[in-house]
Amino acid sequence: MTLTSEKKQAIFEKYGKGKMDSGATEAQIALFTERINHLTLHLKENQKDFATEKALVSLVGKRRRLLDYLKNKDILKYRELIKELGIRK
């Protein structure tokens, strides 16, 4: 199951400035988190799916870089987002 456009729009509306605001850092982090959670569940069932494992590692790295950027830009938004999404460093 992939993310539907309605689900993406809901994420962008909640964390961005509007339904079509896919450029906001917080919205991108939330979208990556949703995809990471989905791939993690997939890998629990399919341990030998190495292509998915590589994609997961790549997504985690992208999310980490965005989180570092947000932390340097605005520490309060960073802390709020970490708490809301349930991400821990």
C-alpha positions as CSV (number, residue, x, y, z in Angstrom):
1,M,0.0,0.0,0.0
2,T,1.4,3.3,-1.0
3,L,0.5,6.7,0.2
4,T,-2.6,8.0,-1.6
5,S,-2.8,11.6,-2.7
6,E,-5.5,12.3,-0.2
7,K,-3.3,11.1,2.7
8,K,-0.4,13.2,1.4
9,Q,-2.6,16.3,1.2
10,A,-3.8,15.7,4.7
11,I,-0.1,15.5,5.9
12,F,0.7,18.6,4.0
13,E,-2.3,20.5,5.3
14,K,-1.5,19.5,8.9
15,Y,2.3,20.2,8.9
16,G,2.6,22.7,6.0
17,K,0.8,25.9,5.1
18,G,-1.9,24.3,2.9
19,K,-2.9,21.2,1.0
20,M,-0.4,21.8,-1.7
21,D,2.5,23.0,0.4
22,S,4.9,20.0,-0.1
23,G,8.0,22.2,0.3
24,A,7.7,22.9,4.0
25,T,10.4,21.2,6.0
26,E,8.0,19.9,8.6
27,A,5.7,18.5,5.9
28,Q,8.6,16.7,4.2
29,I,9.7,15.2,7.5
30,A,6.2,14.0,8.3
31,L,5.8,12.5,4.9
32,F,9.2,10.7,5.2
33,T,8.1,9.4,8.7
34,E,4.9,8.0,7.3
35,R,6.9,6.2,4.5
36,I,9.5,4.9,7.0
37,N,6.8,3.5,9.2
38,H,5.2,1.7,6.2
39,L,8.5,0.3,5.0
40,T,9.4,-0.9,8.6
41,L,6.1,-2.8,8.8
42,H,6.8,-4.3,5.3
43,L,10.3,-5.4,6.4
44,K,9.0,-7.1,9.5
45,E,7.1,-9.5,7.3
46,N,9.7,-9.8,4.5
47,Q,13.1,-9.9,6.1
48,K,15.0,-10.8,2.9
49,D,13.7,-7.8,0.9
50,F,17.0,-6.1,0.5
51,A,15.9,-3.5,-2.0
52,T,13.3,-2.2,0.5
53,E,15.9,-2.2,3.2
54,K,18.2,0.0,1.1
55,A,15.3,2.4,0.4
56,L,14.5,2.5,4.1
57,V,18.1,3.4,5.0
58,S,18.0,6.1,2.3
59,L,14.8,7.6,3.6
60,V,16.1,7.6,7.2
61,G,19.2,9.5,6.0
62,K,17.1,12.1,4.1
63,R,14.9,12.6,7.2
64,R,17.9,12.9,9.4
65,R,19.4,15.7,7.2
66,L,16.1,17.5,7.2
67,L,15.8,17.2,11.0
68,D,19.3,18.6,11.4
69,Y,18.4,21.5,9.1
70,L,15.3,22.2,11.1
71,K,17.2,22.0,14.3
72,N,19.7,24.6,13.1
73,K,16.9,26.9,11.7
74,D,14.3,26.7,14.5
75,I,14.9,24.6,17.6
76,L,11.4,25.1,19.0
77,K,9.7,23.8,15.8
78,Y,12.2,20.9,15.8
79,R,11.3,19.9,19.4
80,E,7.6,20.2,18.8
81,L,7.8,18.1,15.6
82,I,9.9,15.4,17.3
83,K,7.4,15.1,20.1
84,E,4.4,15.1,17.8
85,L,5.7,12.5,15.4
86,G,7.2,10.3,18.1
87,I,10.7,10.4,16.6
88,R,13.7,10.0,18.9
89,K,17.3,10.6,18.1
